[in-house]
């Protein structure tokens, strides 16, 4: 599967949502904004799945979950198809 968000995409984030059903969420980890499909099987564990075909799922548990700041669910994306800037 190709990535849902292409480099340079704009994303509209609904910031009151908690991770459910592997929807795409924006989060901050180590000072960098990232995007992943996040599920939370329990309060101390998050599973991050990525659309890139070479990426493997990642698990964050305990202190790693606390260090992540979930910004919200991606509800819309837009990308300029033109080569002109």
WOHU-V190936 format. One record per backbone hydrogen bond with DSSP energy under -0.5 kcal/mol. CO is the residue of the C=O (numbers start at 1). NH is the residue of the N-H. If there is no record, write none. Layout:
# WOHU-V190936
co = (CO | CO)
nh = (NH | NH)
This chain:
# WOHU-V190936
co = (4 | 6 | 10 | 11 | 12 | 12 | 13 | 14 | 14 | 20 | 23 | 24 | 25 | 26 | 26 | 27 | 27 | 28 | 29 | 32 | 34 | 36 | 36 | 37 | 38 | 38 | 39 | 42 | 44 | 45 | 46 | 46 | 47 | 47 | 48 | 49 | 52 | 58 | 60 | 61 | 62 | 62 | 63 | 64 | 65 | 68 | 69 | 69 | 72 | 73 | 73 | 76 | 78 | 79)
nh = (6 | 9 | 78 | 13 | 75 | 76 | 15 | 17 | 73 | 23 | 38 | 74 | 36 | 71 | 72 | 29 | 34 | 69 | 32 | 29 | 27 | 25 | 38 | 49 | 22 | 23 | 47 | 45 | 62 | 42 | 48 | 60 | 39 | 49 | 58 | 37 | 55 | 48 | 46 | 64 | 65 | 66 | 67 | 68 | 68 | 70 | 28 | 71 | 26 | 14 | 75 | 12 | 10 | 81)
